[in-house]
Amino acid sequence: MTKYYKKQRRAFTLIELLVVIAIIAILSAILFPVFAKAREKARQITCASNEKQLGIAVLAYVQDYDEHFPCGGAGNNGFTNNGWAGQLYSYVKSTGAFHCPDDPTSPSQATQSENGANVTVTMVPVSYAINLCFSYGQYNGYYQMIGGLNAPASTVLLTEVIGATTDVTYAREGNFGSSSPATLGYGQNYWVQGGGNITMDTGDLGGIAVQTGGVNNSENPIGRHTGGSNFIMADGHVKWLMPNSVSPGWVAGSSTASQVATGTSGSSCGGWNCNAAGTAATNPSYAATFSPL
């Protein structure tokens, strides 16, 4: 007579289960940061691609306006109270080109009286600010033309910020109470016209912490893209740089001026008279500068 034996199933022991869980936890701890870094790298590349479109638009604008940069301020090139983004929009035809994926700023709505009628527009995020040395007509008269720069490839034109919105589709965007942002390298961030709470997101330029009072604010001590940030140079090319390799500040007094000078508030680079190393400076540690000299 044939006997049938029931096959016994062997379950995991508690020790084996704990070992499996421990292995999964170790692999997760190793792989999750790698995945996060890969996702951030993808966002950085998307940001650089957006900036490349803006850089090409800048070069096209310069060609069309007798080598003048988009001023974003009062009195230049026949424009009044408009931002640089509105000047460049017709060259890119995309509001998304002005937004970095790492900038959490959301679009908003604004209503403005225009030609006797109320007009509602969508204010889209603008993740980049123009170097103030290229903005405001009363300040950039000597530097608004590309031929007036000693080293366009080393001079910052647009840099990364957070918290700005404007109607980039409107060439005279300032009429809606805010314009695309402008900035000095040393944390002085604000609107060309109107108001807004925007801060730099490049990290502490020159390796020096910016002030925390008033408008002198940096979002983080390090850049938003794996410790650095993307910059558009005056020749239109895009470069990722660590913050300590970028010379901050206002227009340099000379091509070899010190990186930091005493500002009007009495502290290092705390006011409008800040200076930065120029593009001909002998200090080789700076890959770029906000000073057009």
C-alpha positions in Angstrom: 0.0 0.0 0.0 1.5 3.3 -1.1 1.9 5.9 1.7 1.7 9.6 0.9 3.6 12.0 3.1 2.6 15.5 3.5 5.4 17.8 2.5 6.2 20.2 5.3 6.7 23.9 4.6 9.5 25.6 6.3 8.8 29.2 7.3 11.3 32.1 7.6 12.8 32.3 11.0 12.8 35.6 12.8 16.6 35.9 12.4 16.3 35.4 8.6 13.5 37.9 8.3 15.5 40.5 10.3 18.6 39.9 8.0 16.5 40.5 4.9 15.0 43.7 6.4 18.5 44.9 7.4 19.8 44.3 3.8 16.9 46.2 2.3 17.4 49.0 4.7 21.1 49.2 3.9 20.5 49.1 0.1 17.8 51.8 0.5 20.2 54.0 2.5 22.8 53.6 -0.3 20.5 54.0 -3.3 18.0 56.7 -2.2 20.6 59.5 -2.0 21.9 58.4 -5.4 18.4 58.5 -6.9 17.8 62.0 -5.3 21.1 63.3 -6.7 20.2 61.9 -10.1 16.8 63.7 -10.0 18.5 66.9 -8.9 21.0 66.5 -11.7 18.1 66.2 -14.2 16.5 69.4 -12.7 19.9 71.2 -13.0 20.1 70.1 -16.7 16.6 71.3 -17.4 17.4 74.7 -15.7 20.6 75.0 -17.8 18.6 74.2 -20.9 16.1 77.0 -20.1 19.0 79.3 -19.5 20.6 78.4 -22.8 17.4 79.4 -24.5 17.5 82.7 -22.7 21.2 83.1 -23.6 20.4 82.6 -27.3 17.6 85.1 -26.9 20.0 87.7 -25.3 22.4 87.3 -28.3 19.5 87.8 -30.7 18.4 90.9 -28.8 21.9 92.3 -28.8 22.0 91.8 -32.6 18.7 93.5 -33.1 19.4 96.5 -30.8 22.9 97.6 -31.9 24.8 95.5 -29.4 22.7 96.8 -26.4 21.7 94.3 -23.7 18.1 94.1 -22.5 18.2 96.8 -19.9 15.1 96.0 -17.8 15.1 99.5 -16.5 14.2 103.1 -17.2 15.3 105.1 -20.2 17.3 102.7 -22.3 16.7 101.6 -25.9 13.3 103.4 -26.1 11.8 101.3 -23.2 10.4 102.6 -20.0 9.7 100.7 -16.8 9.8 97.2 -18.3 11.7 94.1 -17.4 14.3 92.2 -19.3 12.0 89.1 -19.4 9.4 91.0 -21.3 12.0 92.2 -23.7 13.2 88.6 -24.3 9.9 86.8 -24.5 9.4 87.4 -28.2 12.6 85.6 -28.8 11.8 82.4 -26.8 7.9 82.3 -27.0 7.7 80.2 -23.9 7.0 81.2 -20.3 8.5 77.9 -19.1 12.0 79.0 -20.2 12.0 81.6 -17.4 11.3 79.0 -14.7 13.8 76.6 -13.0 12.3 73.3 -11.8 14.0 73.8 -8.4 12.1 77.1 -7.9 8.9 76.3 -6.0 7.3 79.7 -6.8 3.8 79.4 -8.2 2.0 81.5 -10.8 -0.3 84.2 -9.6 -3.0 86.5 -11.1 -2.8 90.2 -11.2 -5.3 92.9 -12.4 -4.2 96.2 -13.8 -6.0 99.1 -15.4 -4.8 99.3 -18.9 -6.2 101.9 -21.4 -9.2 102.4 -19.2 -10.0 98.7 -18.8 -9.2 96.2 -16.1 -6.9 93.5 -17.5 -6.1 90.2 -15.6 -2.9 88.6 -16.5 -1.0 85.5 -15.3 2.2 86.3 -13.4 4.6 83.4 -14.1 7.6 82.4 -12.0 10.9 84.1 -13.1 13.8 82.1 -11.6 16.5 84.4 -12.9 17.6 87.9 -12.2 19.6 90.3 -14.4 22.9 91.6 -13.1 22.0 95.1 -11.9 25.1 96.5 -13.7 23.1 95.8 -16.9 19.9 97.2 -15.6 18.6 100.7 -14.6 19.6 103.2 -17.2 21.2 105.6 -14.8 23.8 103.0 -13.8 24.6 101.0 -16.9 25.3 103.6 -19.5 28.9 102.6 -19.9 28.3 98.9 -19.8 25.0 98.3 -21.7 26.8 97.4 -24.9 28.6 94.1 -25.3 31.5 95.9 -26.9 32.0 97.8 -23.6 32.9 94.6 -21.6 36.4 93.5 -21.1 35.5 89.8 -20.8 31.8 88.9 -21.7 32.5 85.2 -21.1 33.4 85.9 -17.5 30.8 88.5 -16.7 27.5 87.4 -15.1 24.4 88.5 -16.9 21.6 86.4 -15.3 21.7 84.6 -12.0 19.3 82.3 -10.1 16.7 83.7 -7.6 13.6 82.4 -6.0 10.2 84.0 -5.3 9.7 86.2 -8.4 6.6 86.4 -10.7 5.8 88.7 -13.5 3.9 88.8 -16.8 6.8 87.9 -19.2 4.5 88.0 -22.2 4.0 91.7 -21.9 6.9 93.9 -23.3 6.0 96.6 -20.8 5.5 94.2 -17.9 6.3 96.9 -15.3 2.8 98.4 -15.8 1.4 95.4 -13.8 3.2 96.4 -10.6 6.2 94.2 -10.9 9.0 93.5 -13.3 11.4 90.7 -13.8 14.0 90.8 -11.0 17.4 92.4 -11.0 20.2 91.8 -8.5 23.7 92.6 -7.3 26.0 89.7 -6.7 26.1 90.4 -3.0 22.6 89.6 -2.0 20.8 92.8 -3.0 17.8 91.3 -4.6 14.7 93.3 -5.5 12.2 94.1 -8.3 13.1 96.6 -11.1 9.8 98.1 -10.3 7.2 97.4 -7.7 7.9 95.0 -4.8 8.3 91.4 -4.0 10.0 89.0 -1.6 12.7 87.4 -3.7 16.1 86.1 -2.6 19.2 84.9 -4.3 19.5 81.1 -4.7 23.2 80.9 -5.7 24.7 80.4 -2.3 27.1 82.8 -0.6 29.1 84.3 -3.5 32.8 84.7 -3.0 32.5 82.4 0.0 31.3 85.2 2.2 27.9 85.1 3.9 25.5 87.8 2.9 23.7 90.0 5.4 20.4 88.8 6.7 18.8 92.2 7.3 16.9 94.3 4.9 17.0 93.2 1.3 20.4 91.6 1.6 19.3 88.0 1.6 20.5 84.7 0.2 18.1 81.7 0.2 20.8 79.2 1.2 24.6 79.3 1.9 25.0 76.9 -0.9 23.5 76.9 -4.5 20.3 75.1 -5.3 21.9 72.8 -7.8 24.1 70.3 -5.9 25.9 73.1 -4.0 26.3 75.4 -7.0 24.0 77.3 -9.5 23.7 78.1 -13.1 24.8 81.4 -14.5 24.2 83.0 -17.9 27.3 85.0 -19.0 27.2 88.1 -21.1 28.3 86.2 -24.2 25.2 84.0 -23.9 26.8 80.7 -22.6 25.6 79.0 -19.5 27.9 77.7 -16.8 27.4 75.9 -13.5 29.6 77.4 -10.8 30.2 77.0 -7.1 29.4 80.2 -5.2 32.9 80.7 -3.9 34.2 80.9 -7.4 32.0 83.9 -8.3 33.1 87.4 -7.4 30.2 89.3 -5.9 29.3 93.0 -5.7 28.7 96.2 -7.5 30.8 97.8 -10.3 34.5 97.5 -9.6 36.5 100.6 -9.2 39.2 99.1 -11.4 39.9 95.9 -13.2 42.0 94.8 -10.2 39.8 96.1 -7.4 39.5 94.1 -4.2 36.7 91.5 -4.0 34.9 93.3 -1.1 34.9 97.0 -0.1 33.2 98.8 2.7 29.6 99.7 1.8 27.5 102.6 2.8 26.2 100.8 5.9 29.7 100.5 7.3 30.0 96.8 7.0 31.7 94.8 4.2 29.6 95.1 1.1 26.5 96.1 3.0 25.5 99.0 0.8 25.4 100.5 -2.7 29.1 101.3 -2.9 30.3 97.7 -2.8 33.1 96.7 -5.2 34.0 93.4 -6.7 37.0 92.0 -8.5 36.9 93.0 -12.1 37.3 90.6 -15.1 41.0 91.5 -15.4 41.7 90.8 -11.7 44.9 88.8 -11.0 43.1 86.5 -8.5 42.7 83.2 -10.5 40.1 81.7 -8.1 37.2 83.5 -9.7 35.6 82.0 -12.7 33.1 84.8 -13.1 32.3 88.2 -11.7 29.3 90.6 -11.4 31.5 93.5 -12.2 31.5 94.5 -15.9 35.0 95.9 -15.7 
